[in-house]
């Protein structure tokens, strides 16, 4: 069953206020006091009304970061009836700003733009204590990163489109994620399966039982760990966790088996796997 509850999203306005506070605070530390931070289109009419030094961050492009597109739904918490709830992965967007400096003297303009460039380069990740609005909470599953990027298209075309006079600008790109609010509910996860076989030519009609067992591996923050090597040394078999942290063993004999797990960076965990049983969930210390 699919349900959609569209969340409140103010990410662009919150990002603007975050950038405003970060730039203003850093500029004042270096003697650039009284500088305005604006987000208007840098058209001639706007620039003609300026009365004080201004840094303009004009959001001119917003598009999906297709290289970061995820297709797999991620497991959420289980409901009381044991059914599994999965969340649609977020969409990652690239917010592109044209950054310009405006003063009466060209030399002052270059000094101001140079300092802004230094600030942008100094913060490849926006600091948590400077975030505003809903960016402060859990709306962003990953750290918010910004980079000085290449402009999309010719700069002369950009200035013609906004109705302004050509001047030097920096392109600054910030990645934000957008939650869909879509969840789907599935039946209880099948974590064990038994296959019984018999030998038809055996007088005693011998029955052999082989079992499938499923588990997951996460870190202490509850995030799934992928590519974890999981082995049953007494049985002589192994498996590897997928992007959801899930691993599967097939054709296991019944009994209690020792289970060992090891991450690619050498962190380890161990447990006892009951077969047949409900599988095993592992927690490995540290970030994945």
Protein Blocks (a to p, Z undefined) as FASTA:
>chain_A
ZZddddddfklmmmmmmmmmmmmmmmmmnopghiacdfbdcbfklmmmpcbdcdddddfb
dcddfklpcfbdcdddddfkopacddddddddddddddddddfblklmmmmmmmmmmmmm
mmmbacfklpghjllmmmbmbdcdddddddedjfklmmmmnopacdddddddddddddeh
iacddddddfbdcdddddfkbmklpacdddddddddddfkopacehiacddfknopacdd
dfkopacdehiaedddddddddfkopacddddddddebjadddedjZZ
